[in-house]
Amino acid sequence: MSRWITVANRLPFTLSASSDSTGEKISASAGGLVSSLNGVKTKGEKIWIGSAPNGLTPENWPRIRGQLPGASPSRSEHAGHAGHTGHAGWRHHPVFIP
């Protein structure tokens, strides 16, 4: 199986405070990289590794990943990894930098 792996300084989504104080608002990151890679068509696995956006922590990642557009568990999640499928079929892997 082929894989398309993107390693960037960010993930393809951002978090901001919700206007109704119910939690975080999730939106697609602005910029050419996110826009251009959302059009990638492949039968292989698509993985995006990037620095976690402000507000994303190891503790709230399980909840946030379930709220991303297209949320569904990935194959690696079933194997105990923190992958997530969403945003045009990408599996997101945040890197948490203290």
Phi, psi and chi 1 to 4 in degrees:
 res  aa     phi    psi   chi1   chi2   chi3   chi4
   1 MET       -  136.6  175.9 -158.9  -82.1      -
   2 SER   -83.5  158.2   64.4      -      -      -
   3 ARG  -134.7  141.9  -71.3 -171.9  179.9  139.2
   4 TRP  -111.8  111.6 -177.7  -70.3      -      -
   5 ILE  -114.2  125.7  -59.5  172.7      -      -
   6 THR  -113.0  128.1  -61.3      -      -      -
   7 VAL  -118.3  119.2  179.2      -      -      -
   8 ALA  -137.1  172.8      -      -      -      -
   9 ASN   -80.1    4.0   64.0  -20.6      -      -
  10 ARG  -156.7  165.9   62.5 -177.8  179.2  174.8
  11 LEU   -91.7  166.8  -70.8  171.3      -      -
  12 PRO   -82.5   20.9   30.0  -35.9      -      -
  13 PHE  -142.8  157.9   62.2   90.3      -      -
  14 THR  -124.3  160.0   57.3      -      -      -
  15 LEU  -119.2  141.9  -61.7  175.7      -      -
  16 SER  -144.7  162.7   57.3      -      -      -
  17 ALA   -65.5  138.1      -      -      -      -
  18 SER   -73.3  143.2  172.9      -      -      -
  19 SER   -67.1  -23.1   60.0      -      -      -
  20 ASP  -102.0   13.1   58.9    7.8      -      -
  21 SER    59.4   27.5  -58.8      -      -      -
  22 THR   -93.9    0.1   58.7      -      -      -
  23 GLY   143.1 -149.7      -      -      -      -
  24 GLU   -94.6  146.9  -62.7   85.5   -2.1      -
  25 LYS   -97.9  130.0  177.0 -178.2  173.8 -171.9
  26 ILE  -106.5  130.1  -58.9  167.0      -      -
  27 SER  -141.6  157.0   55.5      -      -      -
  28 ALA   -66.4  140.0      -      -      -      -
  29 SER   -67.2  145.8  -65.3      -      -      -
  30 ALA   -81.7  155.0      -      -      -      -
  31 GLY   126.2  162.2      -      -      -      -
  32 GLY   -68.8  -35.9      -      -      -      -
  33 LEU   -62.0  -49.1 -177.4   61.8      -      -
  34 VAL   -62.4  -47.0  173.8      -      -      -
  35 SER   -61.3  -45.6  -62.5      -      -      -
  36 SER   -71.4  -38.2   63.6      -      -      -
  37 LEU   -78.0  -18.3  -69.1  179.4      -      -
  38 ASN   -65.7  -19.2  -86.7  -20.5      -      -
  39 GLY   -88.4   -0.2      -      -      -      -
  40 VAL   -64.8  125.7  168.9      -      -      -
  41 LYS  -113.8  118.7  -54.6  -87.6 -169.8  -98.2
  42 THR  -152.8  149.4  179.6      -      -      -
  43 LYS   -83.6  -12.6  -68.1 -176.8 -179.2 -177.6
  44 GLY   -81.3  178.5      -      -      -      -
  45 GLU   -75.5  139.4 -171.7  173.8   26.7      -
  46 LYS  -115.6  120.1  -63.0 -170.5  -56.8 -176.1
  47 ILE  -122.1  133.8  -59.8  169.1      -      -
  48 TRP  -122.3  116.4 -168.9  -55.6      -      -
  49 ILE  -109.3  127.4  -59.7  167.7      -      -
  50 GLY  -161.4  164.8      -      -      -      -
  51 SER   -63.7  136.2  179.6      -      -      -
  52 ALA   -64.6  136.2      -      -      -      -
  53 PRO   -69.7  161.4   23.8  -29.8      -      -
  54 ASN   -52.9  134.8  -71.7  -22.2      -      -
  55 GLY    95.2  -14.9      -      -      -      -
  56 LEU   -93.8  125.3 -175.1   63.2      -      -
  57 THR  -125.8  162.7   65.5      -      -      -
  58 PRO   -58.3  -29.5  -25.2   34.2      -      -
  59 GLU   -73.7  -39.3  -66.2   76.1   26.3      -
  60 ASN   -95.1   -4.4   69.6    7.0      -      -
  61 TRP   -57.4  -44.1  172.5 -125.4      -      -
  62 PRO   -57.2  -39.0  -26.1   35.7      -      -
  63 ARG   -72.6  -44.2  179.0  176.1   50.8   77.9
  64 ILE   -63.8  -44.3  -63.5  -64.8      -      -
  65 ARG   -61.9  -28.9   73.2  176.3  173.7 -142.4
  66 GLY   -73.7  -14.9      -      -      -      -
  67 GLN   -97.2   -8.8  -63.5  173.6   17.7      -
  68 LEU   -66.9  146.4  -70.2  169.6      -      -
  69 PRO   -56.3  133.9  -23.4   32.8      -      -
  70 GLY    76.2   20.6      -      -      -      -
  71 ALA   -58.8  128.2      -      -      -      -
  72 SER  -160.1  146.8   66.5      -      -      -
  73 PRO   -63.1  143.3  -17.6   28.6      -      -
  74 SER   -92.9  170.2   66.2      -      -      -
  75 ARG   -60.5  -40.6  -74.2 -175.3  -62.8  -85.9
  76 SER   -68.5  -28.4   69.5      -      -      -
  77 GLU   -64.0  -38.6 -161.8  168.7  -64.0      -
  78 HIS   -64.7  -24.2  -66.3  -62.4      -      -
  79 ALA   -90.3    6.5      -      -      -      -
  80 GLY    97.1    8.3      -      -      -      -
  81 HIS   -96.0  168.4  -59.1  -71.3      -      -
  82 ALA   -94.3   24.6      -      -      -      -
  83 GLY   -68.4  163.1      -      -      -      -
  84 HIS  -154.5  137.5  167.3  -90.4      -      -
  85 THR  -102.2  129.6  -57.3      -      -      -
  86 GLY  -177.7 -176.6      -      -      -      -
  87 HIS    42.5   80.0  -80.5   92.5      -      -
  88 ALA    60.6   31.7      -      -      -      -
  89 GLY    83.4   10.1      -      -      -      -
  90 TRP   -79.9  141.9  -71.0   89.9      -      -
  91 ARG   -90.0  125.3  -83.0 -166.3    3.1 -154.6
  92 HIS   -97.7  134.7  -56.5  120.2      -      -
  93 HIS  -129.3   98.6  -68.3  -85.4      -      -
  94 PRO   -74.8  144.7   23.7  -29.0      -      -
  95 VAL  -107.6  120.9  175.4      -      -      -
  96 PHE   -97.7  116.4  -62.6   98.1      -      -
  97 ILE  -107.7  119.3  -58.4  171.7      -      -
  98 PRO   -67.4      -    8.9   -8.7      -      -
